[in-house]
Amino acid sequence: MGVGPTVTDLTTLTSWHADWKGLRVAVLGLGMTGFAAADTLVELGATVLVVAAKAPEEHADLLGVIGAELLEVPGLDAVPPRLAEFDPELVIVSPGFHPDHAVLLWAAATGIPVWGDIELAWRVRDKVRAAEWITVTGTNGKTTTVQLATHLLAAAGHRVAAVGNIGVPVLDAVRDPIGFDVLVVELSSYQLHWINQTPEGSLSPLASVCLNLADDHLDWHGSADAYAAAKGKVYDNTRIAAVYNLADEATMHMVEEADVVEGCRAIGFGTGAPGPSDLGVVDGIIVDRAFHDDRRNSAFELTTHGELAAAGLAAPHSVSNVLAASALVRAYGVAPAVIRDALATFRIDHHRTETVLEADGVLWVDDSKATNPHAAEASLRAFERVVWVVGGLLKGVDVSRLVERQAARLAAAVIIGVDRTELREAFERHAPGLPVFEVAATDTDDVMPEVVRLSAAAARPGDTVLLAPAAASMDQFTDYGDRGRRFAAAVLDQLRSPSDSSADDSAGGAADDDHSESGHGAGEPGAPTA
């Protein structure tokens, strides 16, 4: 055995300044999350073995520099002898590893505690100064809501960082030499699965939200109930405000069932008129009744629908994200006037209901970020008549109900990707007269040019050609950003007139990491973020 603490001593490791020296830790995965965990643990004085199916060269080289050992095992479908020999006292798991992975089953059978990177970050959050945490999850809208909340907090003068599943490991933020006032933490269902399994490592955020709930990633969680249970953990131990979606009863039940800190308030948000503990919309004005001292009779005006439209935030799902983010930052004390001014300067990310071009009366829109049916439906509802570009990897989710609900607004459908049979059958069953085209191209470079040719032939003036695939992208593309950029480039290449330069910068923007589908880098098996 090593010189570190025994398993029972892990209960004392609740601070950066605790004695971590000599603790033998196995880190599973070497993407951004895994490397951040290894780097943190080495800095704490632990002895670290990183085990990965694939090790990115840049991370592998740095492991030797910082003093961690790397064990690269292609496939990683069994417990490597070196890992058993290492005899870890703790395992840190990257988000993409299924709970039934051979290494994790071995850890459970041998009594080795397993933490996610989020628990480790919570335990050592006091290296510089312990920031408040605001936690955000949901099937859709997480990243935009996190970005909105971060933008609003920064406008109020707070030092803030957007971290977690959004692409910046929380462990990097807690080791920032200056520190932060508040961290807005995006949490995937994978990360939530691993939190709050040990009492001394349980998160206690200032405010939390589950934006919505729809079936997703059932292939990972095993059932809709397990997925919902993971999402609901976001509310555990919340201290000030447990924010929920008035239009999504499941999120209300999560709050009702959550074990929150005494005095924590349930705050609802919705696009209708708000109750006394809610944020909502009245005659086109976005208002906050929940945080007004006289909330039964008065409300704060936060912004207007017209002002949100000017910022590209007028779609119903975008308004919901604004309301949720506003509730979270109001819990932190951000003033209504600050929220109003800051919302006017916020711009939504690429590939999120992003207009590419309007040509010959047809609007072309890139919502490649709509990687599941729930997100695609929100996007479809924003337009009256749609030529729908749909398909990819469906991740075990049923799309037939979505097709049935939205069939009336469809002018045509263009199917891409490998999971076509279910889509084809759904259109035959629920939209039998709808023109449906399938993209025959299999080479990535040829897919979107064919999509645009087929869509342009089907669209009529007043229609919207909408890329909202309701599916993951990795069957044909690197990530959803790659899919969106290729769609926009094909649209501009085929349809933009030589004199039209207005869309020069709209072809997807700078390269972005696909945090909602491909996880946190190579070596961490598939880490979607819903």
C-alpha positions in Angstrom: 0.0 0.0 0.0 1.1 3.6 -0.5 1.8 6.3 1.9 -1.4 8.4 1.3 -4.6 8.4 3.4 -6.8 5.3 3.7 -10.2 5.4 2.0 -11.8 6.7 5.2 -9.4 9.6 5.3 -10.9 11.0 2.1 -13.6 12.6 4.3 -11.0 15.1 5.5 -10.1 16.2 2.0 -12.5 19.1 1.7 -10.1 22.0 1.1 -7.2 22.8 -1.1 -5.2 23.2 2.1 -5.9 19.7 3.4 -3.2 17.0 3.2 -3.5 15.4 -0.2 0.2 14.4 -0.3 0.9 10.8 -1.5 -2.8 10.0 -2.2 -2.8 7.5 -5.1 -5.4 8.7 -7.6 -6.3 7.1 -11.0 -7.8 9.6 -13.5 -9.9 8.1 -16.2 -9.7 10.0 -19.5 -7.3 12.6 -20.9 -9.4 15.2 -22.5 -9.7 18.7 -21.1 -11.4 17.4 -18.0 -9.0 14.6 -17.4 -5.9 16.7 -17.9 -7.2 19.4 -15.6 -7.9 16.8 -12.9 -4.5 15.2 -13.2 -2.8 18.6 -13.2 -4.7 19.7 -10.1 -4.0 16.5 -8.2 -0.2 16.6 -9.0 -0.2 20.2 -7.7 -1.9 19.0 -4.5 0.9 16.5 -4.0 -1.0 13.3 -5.0 0.5 10.4 -7.0 -1.4 10.3 -10.3 -1.9 7.6 -12.9 -3.9 8.7 -15.9 -5.7 5.8 -17.8 -7.0 6.6 -21.2 -8.1 4.8 -24.4 -6.6 7.6 -26.4 -4.2 10.3 -25.3 -4.0 13.6 -27.2 -0.4 14.3 -28.0 -0.4 17.8 -26.4 -1.8 16.4 -23.1 0.4 13.3 -23.1 3.5 15.3 -23.5 2.5 17.6 -20.6 1.8 14.7 -18.2 5.5 13.8 -18.2 6.4 17.4 -17.5 4.0 17.8 -14.5 4.9 14.4 -13.1 1.9 12.2 -13.7 2.1 8.7 -15.2 0.1 7.9 -18.4 -1.3 4.5 -19.2 -2.7 4.4 -22.7 -4.9 1.4 -23.4 -6.6 1.3 -26.8 -10.2 0.2 -26.3 -9.9 0.3 -22.5 -12.6 -2.4 -22.1 -11.0 -4.2 -19.1 -9.0 -3.3 -16.0 -5.4 -2.9 -17.1 -2.9 -4.8 -14.9 -0.9 -1.6 -14.2 -4.0 0.0 -12.8 -4.6 -2.9 -10.4 -1.0 -2.8 -9.4 -1.2 0.9 -8.8 -3.9 0.2 -6.2 -5.6 3.6 -6.3 -7.3 5.0 -3.3 -9.5 7.2 -5.4 -10.7 7.3 -9.0 -11.6 10.5 -10.8 -13.8 9.8 -13.8 -14.2 12.0 -16.8 -17.9 12.6 -17.8 -18.1 10.3 -20.8 -17.4 7.0 -19.0 -20.6 5.0 -18.6 -21.3 3.9 -15.0 -21.1 0.3 -16.2 -17.6 0.7 -17.6 -15.3 -2.2 -16.6 -13.0 0.0 -14.6 -15.8 1.7 -12.7 -17.4 -1.7 -11.9 -14.0 -2.9 -10.6 -13.7 0.2 -8.5 -17.1 -0.3 -7.0 -16.4 -4.0 -6.3 -13.1 -3.2 -4.6 -14.5 -0.3 -2.6 -12.5 2.5 -4.3 -14.4 5.8 -4.2 -15.2 7.4 -7.5 -15.6 11.2 -7.9 -16.2 13.3 -10.9 -14.2 16.4 -11.6 -17.0 18.6 -10.3 -16.8 17.1 -6.8 -13.0 17.5 -6.8 -13.4 21.1 -7.9 -15.9 21.8 -5.1 -13.6 20.3 -2.5 -10.6 22.4 -3.5 -12.5 25.6 -4.5 -10.8 27.6 -1.7 -7.3 27.7 -3.2 -7.5 31.4 -3.7 -11.0 32.4 -2.5 -14.1 30.3 -2.6 -16.4 31.6 -5.3 -20.1 31.3 -5.2 -21.4 28.7 -7.6 -24.5 29.0 -9.8 -25.4 25.7 -11.5 -27.3 25.3 -14.7 -28.6 22.2 -16.5 -31.4 21.2 -18.8 -31.9 19.2 -22.0 -31.6 22.4 -24.0 -30.5 26.0 -23.6 -27.7 25.4 -21.0 -24.9 27.1 -22.8 -26.8 30.2 -23.8 -28.2 30.6 -20.3 -24.8 30.2 -18.8 -23.4 32.8 -21.2 -26.3 35.1 -20.5 -25.8 34.8 -16.7 -22.1 35.3 -17.0 -22.6 38.4 -19.2 -25.1 39.9 -16.7 -22.8 39.3 -13.7 -19.8 40.8 -15.5 -21.9 43.8 -16.4 -22.6 44.2 -12.7 -18.9 44.4 -12.0 -18.3 40.9 -10.6 -15.4 38.8 -11.5 -17.1 35.7 -13.1 -16.3 32.8 -15.3 -18.5 30.4 -17.3 -17.2 26.9 -16.6 -17.9 23.2 -16.7 -19.6 21.6 -19.6 -19.4 24.8 -21.6 -15.7 23.9 -22.3 -13.6 25.4 -19.4 -12.9 22.8 -16.7 -14.0 24.1 -13.3 -10.7 22.9 -11.9 -8.9 25.5 -14.1 -11.1 28.2 -12.7 -10.6 27.3 -9.0 -6.8 27.5 -9.6 -6.9 30.9 -11.2 -4.3 33.0 -9.4 -6.7 36.0 -8.8 -9.9 34.0 -8.2 -13.5 34.7 -9.0 -16.5 36.1 -7.2 -18.8 33.6 -8.8 -18.7 30.7 -11.2 -21.6 29.9 -13.5 -21.3 26.1 -13.9 -22.9 24.3 -16.8 -23.5 20.7 -15.8 -24.4 17.8 -18.2 -26.4 14.9 -17.0 -23.1 12.9 -17.1 -21.5 15.2 -14.6 -24.6 15.4 -12.5 -24.7 11.6 -12.3 -21.4 11.7 -10.3 -22.1 14.6 -7.9 -23.3 14.4 -4.3 -22.4 10.8 -3.8 -20.4 11.6 -0.7 -21.8 14.0 1.9 -18.5 15.9 2.5 -18.2 16.5 -1.2 -21.7 17.6 -1.9 -22.2 20.8 -3.9 -24.2 23.7 -2.3 -24.8 26.3 -5.0 -26.2 29.7 -4.3 -28.7 29.3 -7.1 -29.6 26.5 -9.5 -31.8 25.7 -12.5 -33.0 22.8 -14.6 -34.2 24.7 -17.7 -36.3 21.8 -19.2 -36.5 18.1 -19.5 -37.0 15.9 -22.5 -35.7 12.4 -23.4 -32.1 12.5 -24.4 -29.0 10.4 -24.0 -31.1 7.4 -22.9 -28.4 5.2 -24.4 -26.1 6.4 -21.7 -28.4 6.7 -18.7 -30.4 3.5 -19.5 -33.9 5.0 -18.9 -35.8 8.3 -18.9 -36.2 8.0 -15.1 -32.4 7.8 -14.6 -31.8 10.7 -16.9 -34.4 12.8 -15.0 -32.9 11.8 -11.7 -29.5 13.0 -12.8 -30.9 16.3 -13.9 -32.8 16.8 -10.6 -29.6 16.6 -8.6 -28.7 20.2 -9.7 -31.1 21.5 -7.0 -29.6 19.5 -4.1 -28.4 21.8 -1.3 -29.2 25.0 -3.1 -29.1 27.9 -0.7 -31.0 30.9 -2.2 -33.0 30.2 -5.3 -34.1 26.9 -7.0 -35.2 28.2 -10.4 -37.6 26.1 -12.5 -39.6 26.3 -15.7 -43.3 27.0 -15.3 -43.9 25.4 -18.7 -42.2 22.2 -17.7 -43.9 20.4 -14.9 -41.0 18.0 -14.5 -38.7 20.8 -13.3 -41.2 21.9 -10.7 -41.4 18.4 -9.3 -37.6 18.3 -9.2 -37.6 21.4 -7.0 -40.4 20.0 -4.8 -38.4 16.8 -4.2 -35.0 18.4 -3.8 -33.3 18.6 -0.4 -32.4 22.3 -0.4 -31.1 24.5 2.4 -33.6 26.0 4.8 -34.8 29.3 3.4 -34.1 28.5 -0.2 -36.9 29.9 -2.5 -38.6 28.2 -5.5 -38.5 30.7 -8.3 -40.5 30.1 -11.5 -39.9 31.5 -15.0 -42.2 31.5 -18.0 -43.3 33.4 -21.0 -46.7 34.1 -19.5 -47.8 36.5 -16.8 -45.8 35.8 -13.6 -47.1 34.9 -10.2 -45.6 36.5 -7.0 -42.6 34.2 -7.0 -42.0 34.2 -10.7 -40.4 36.0 -13.6 -42.4 36.3 -16.8 -43.9 38.5 -19.6 -46.7 41.0 -19.4 -47.7 42.9 -22.6 -44.3 42.4 -24.1 -42.4 43.5 -21.0 -40.1 41.0 -19.2 -40.7 41.4 -15.5 -39.4 40.2 -12.2 -41.9 39.8 -9.4 -39.9 37.2 -7.4 -37.3 39.6 -6.1 -39.5 42.7 -5.5 -40.1 43.5 -1.8 -43.8 44.1 -2.7 -44.0 41.2 -5.1 -47.7 40.7 -4.6 -48.5 44.1 -6.0 -45.4 45.2 -8.0 -42.7 44.0 -10.4 -39.4 45.1 -11.8 -39.2 45.7 -15.5 -36.1 44.0 -16.9 -36.4 44.6 -20.6 -39.0 44.4 -23.5 -39.6 42.0 -26.2 -38.6 44.6 -28.7 -35.2 45.1 -27.1 -34.7 41.3 -27.0 -35.5 41.2 -30.7 -32.8 43.7 -31.4 -30.4 41.5 -29.6 -31.5 38.3 -31.5 -33.2 36.9 -28.4 -36.9 37.2 -29.4 -37.6 33.5 -30.2 -39.7 31.9 -27.4 -36.9 29.6 -26.2 -34.5 32.5 -26.2 -36.9 34.5 -24.0 -37.1 31.6 -21.6 -33.3 31.5 -21.4 -33.2 35.2 -20.7 -35.8 34.8 -17.9 -33.9 31.9 -16.3 -30.5 33.7 -16.4 -32.1 36.8 -15.0 -33.6 34.8 -12.1 -30.2 33.3 -11.3 -28.4 36.7 -11.2 -31.2 38.4 -9.4 -30.6 35.7 -6.7 -27.0 37.0 -6.6 -28.2 40.6 -6.3 -27.7 42.0 -9.8 -29.9 45.1 -10.2 -32.7 45.2 -12.8 -31.2 48.2 -14.6 -27.9 46.4 -15.0 -29.8 43.4 -16.6 -31.6 45.7 -19.0 -28.5 47.4 -20.2 -26.4 44.2 -20.4 -29.1 42.3 -22.4 -28.9 44.9 -25.1 -25.2 44.1 -25.7 -25.5 40.3 -25.6 -25.1 38.3 -28.8 -26.1 34.6 -29.1 -23.5 32.1 -30.2 -23.1 30.7 -33.7 -25.2 27.7 -34.8 -28.1 28.7 -32.4 -31.0 29.8 -34.7 -28.5 31.9 -36.6 -29.6 33.5 -39.8 -27.2 32.6 -42.7 -28.9 34.4 -45.6 -32.2 35.6 -47.0 -32.4 35.1 -50.8 -35.4 35.2 -53.1 -37.8 35.5 -50.2 -36.4 32.3 -48.5 -34.7 32.6 -45.0 -31.8 30.1 -44.4 -31.2 29.4 -40.7 -28.5 27.4 -39.0 -29.6 25.8 -35.7 -27.0 22.9 -35.8 -26.9 23.1 -32.0 -30.4 21.5 -32.0 -28.9 18.1 -31.4 -32.1 16.5 -29.9 -35.9 16.6 -30.7 -36.6 19.0 -27.8 -34.2 21.6 -29.2 -35.4 21.0 -32.7 -39.0 21.5 -31.8 -38.2 24.8 -30.1 -36.5 26.0 -33.2 -39.3 24.8 -35.5 -41.9 26.7 -33.5 -40.1 30.0 -34.2 -41.0 29.8 -37.9 -44.4 29.5 -39.8 -43.4 27.3 -42.8 -40.3 25.3 -42.8 -38.1 23.2 -45.1 -36.6 21.1 -42.4 -33.0 19.7 -42.7 -33.0 16.8 -40.2 -31.0 13.7 -39.2 -27.7 12.4 -37.9 -27.2 10.2 -34.8 -30.5 10.0 -32.9 -28.9 8.6 -29.7 -31.8 6.2 -29.0 -34.4 9.0 -28.9 -37.8 8.7 -30.5 -38.5 11.4 -33.1 -42.0 10.3 -34.2 -43.8 12.5 -31.7 -41.9 15.6 -32.9 -42.8 14.9 -36.5 -46.4 14.4 -35.6 -46.6 17.7 -33.6 -44.8 19.8 -36.2 -46.0 18.2 -39.5 -48.5 21.1 -40.2 -45.7 23.7 -40.5 -43.5 21.6 -42.8 -43.2 22.5 -46.5 -40.7 19.7 -47.0 -38.0 17.6 -45.2 -34.4 16.9 -46.2 -32.9 13.9 -44.4 -29.2 13.6 -43.7 -27.1 11.3 -41.6 -27.1 7.5 -40.8 -30.2 7.1 -38.7 -32.7 7.5 -41.5 -35.1 4.6 -41.1 -36.9 6.0 -38.1 -37.2 9.5 -39.7 -38.5 8.1 -42.9 -41.1 6.0 -41.2 -42.2 8.9 -39.0 -42.8 11.1 -42.0 -44.7 8.3 -43.8 -46.9 7.9 -40.7 -47.5 11.4 -39.6 -46.9 13.5 -42.8 -47.8 11.2 -45.7 -48.1 13.9 -48.3 -45.0 15.8 -47.3 -42.2 16.0 -49.9 -39.3 14.2 -48.3 -35.8 14.1 -49.8 -32.8 12.0 -48.7 -29.2 13.2 -49.2 -27.4 10.4 -51.0 -23.9 11.8 -50.5 -21.8 10.0 -48.0 -18.6 12.1 -48.3 -18.7 14.9 -45.7 -17.6 17.5 -48.3 -20.6 16.7 -50.5 -23.4 16.5 -47.9 -24.3 20.1 -47.4 -24.0 21.2 -51.0 -26.6 18.5 -51.8 -28.7 19.7 -48.9 -28.8 23.2 -50.2 -29.7 22.1 -53.8 -32.6 20.0 -52.6 -33.8 22.6 -50.1 -33.6 25.4 -52.6 -35.7 23.4 -55.1 -38.4 22.7 -52.4 -38.6 26.2 -50.8 -41.0 28.9 -51.8 -40.9 32.6 -51.0 -41.9 33.0 -47.3 -40.4 29.7 -46.3 -37.5 29.1 -43.9 -34.9 26.4 -44.7 -34.0 25.3 -41.2 -31.0 23.1 -40.2 -32.3 21.8 -36.9 -31.2 18.1 -37.1 -32.6 16.8 -33.8 -29.6 14.5 -33.8 -25.9 14.4 -33.0 -23.5 15.1 -35.8 -20.5 12.7 -35.4 -21.8 10.3 -38.1 -20.8 12.7 -40.9 -19.2 15.7 -39.2 -16.6 16.6 -36.6 -19.2 18.2 -34.4 -22.3 20.4 -34.6 -20.1 23.4 -35.3 -18.6 21.7 -38.3 -22.0 20.7 -39.5 -23.3 24.3 -39.1 -20.3 25.9 -40.8 -20.5 23.5 -43.8 -24.3 24.3 -44.1 -23.7 28.0 -44.0 -20.8 27.8 -46.4 -22.9 25.8 -48.9 -25.7 28.3 -48.7 -23.5 31.3 -49.3 -21.6 29.5 -52.1 -24.7 28.5 -54.0 -27.2 31.3 -53.3 -25.4 34.6 -52.5 -25.3 37.0 -55.3 -21.9 38.5 -56.2 -23.0 41.9 -54.8 -24.2 40.6 -51.5 -21.5 40.7 -48.9 -23.7 41.1 -45.9 -23.3 37.5 -44.8 -19.5 37.3 -45.2 -19.0 36.6 -41.5 -22.0 34.4 -40.9 -20.7 31.1 -42.1 -20.4 29.7 -38.7 -17.8 32.0 -37.2 -14.7 30.8 -35.5 -14.2 27.2 -34.8 -16.0 26.1 -31.6 -15.8 23.0 -29.4 -18.7 20.7 -29.6 -19.3 20.4 -25.9 -22.9 19.2 -26.3 -21.9 16.1 -28.3 -18.3 15.1 -28.2 -17.5 15.8 -24.6 -14.1 17.2 -23.4 -11.6 15.8 -25.8 -10.0 12.6 -26.9 -9.7 9.8 -24.4 -13.0 10.5 -22.8 -15.6 8.3 -24.4 -18.6 10.3 -25.9 -19.6 13.0 -23.4 -22.8 14.7 -24.7 -24.0 17.4 -22.5 -27.7 17.2 -22.2 
